[in-house]
């Protein structure tokens, strides 16, 4: 299970092992058409395809935020609605051992990552 750690700057955070630990998000989020999700993210590696979050009903309908994924150096927000796939990304990837504030917004069928 993820470990909660206190942090004066952010109040606290969950430390994940990067391979098998995760935090389950409510399933209804994958059906939302409008949302913004924000997170402070710190990775101890700049590996390809570091999943920050993923939600959906499998491989047919999903949203995911991935660092250095899909052949892109940066943070990718990938949305698949079961019919088509949309991907938007930042030009800057995560810096190893540095906190980065990320925000992704979905407005109907348009996604943005900041």
C-alpha positions in Angstrom: 0.0 0.0 0.0 1.2 3.6 -0.6 2.9 5.3 2.3 1.7 8.7 3.6 4.5 11.1 4.3 4.3 14.5 5.9 5.7 17.5 4.0 5.7 21.1 5.2 5.4 22.6 1.7 2.5 20.5 0.6 1.0 19.2 3.8 1.8 15.6 2.8 1.8 13.1 0.0 1.5 9.5 -0.9 4.8 7.8 -1.8 4.4 5.0 -4.4 6.9 2.4 -5.3 6.7 3.1 -9.1 5.8 -0.5 -10.1 2.9 -2.1 -8.2 1.4 0.5 -5.9 -1.5 2.8 -6.9 -4.4 4.8 -5.4 -7.8 3.9 -6.7 -9.9 6.7 -8.0 -13.7 6.6 -8.1 -15.0 4.9 -11.2 -17.5 7.6 -12.0 -14.7 10.0 -12.9 -14.2 8.2 -16.2 -17.7 9.3 -17.3 -17.3 13.0 -16.5 -17.2 15.2 -19.6 -15.8 18.3 -17.8 -13.2 18.1 -15.1 -9.8 19.5 -13.9 -7.4 17.3 -12.0 -4.3 18.8 -10.4 -1.4 17.1 -8.6 2.1 17.7 -7.3 4.3 15.0 -8.9 7.8 14.0 -8.0 9.4 11.1 -9.8 12.7 9.5 -8.7 13.4 8.5 -12.4 12.7 9.9 -15.8 11.7 6.5 -17.2 9.5 6.2 -20.2 5.8 5.7 -19.6 5.6 6.8 -15.9 1.8 6.7 -15.3 0.6 9.5 -13.1 -3.0 8.5 -13.3 -5.2 6.3 -15.4 -9.0 5.7 -15.3 -11.5 4.1 -17.5 -13.1 0.8 -18.4 -10.1 -0.9 -19.9 -8.6 -0.5 -23.3 -11.7 0.9 -25.0 -12.5 4.0 -23.0 -9.9 5.7 -20.8 -8.0 8.8 -19.7 -4.4 8.7 -18.6 -1.6 11.1 -17.7 1.8 9.8 -18.5 5.3 11.2 -18.2 7.5 10.6 -21.2 4.9 8.3 -22.9 3.7 7.7 -26.4 7.0 8.6 -28.0 6.8 12.1 -26.5 9.3 13.7 -24.2 7.0 15.6 -21.8 3.8 14.9 -20.0 1.0 13.4 -22.2 -2.7 13.5 -21.5 -4.3 10.8 -23.5 -8.1 10.4 -24.0 -9.8 7.6 -25.7 -13.6 7.7 -25.9 -14.1 4.3 -27.5 -14.1 5.7 -31.0 -11.1 8.0 -31.3 -7.9 8.9 -29.4 -6.7 12.4 -28.5 -3.3 13.2 -27.1 -2.0 16.5 -25.9 1.4 17.1 -24.2 3.7 19.5 -22.6 7.2 20.1 -24.1 8.8 19.7 -20.7 9.0 16.4 -19.0 9.4 15.6 -15.3 12.8 16.4 -13.8 14.1 13.6 -11.6 13.6 14.2 -7.8 12.0 17.6 -8.4 8.3 18.5 -7.5 6.3 19.5 -10.5 2.7 20.9 -10.4 0.5 19.4 -13.1 -3.0 20.2 -14.1 -5.1 18.5 -16.8 -8.5 19.7 -17.9 -11.2 18.1 -20.0 -14.0 20.1 -21.5 -16.4 17.9 -23.4 -14.0 16.4 -26.0 -11.1 18.8 -25.6 -8.2 18.0 -23.3 -5.4 20.3 -22.0 -2.3 19.6 -19.9 -0.5 22.4 -18.0 
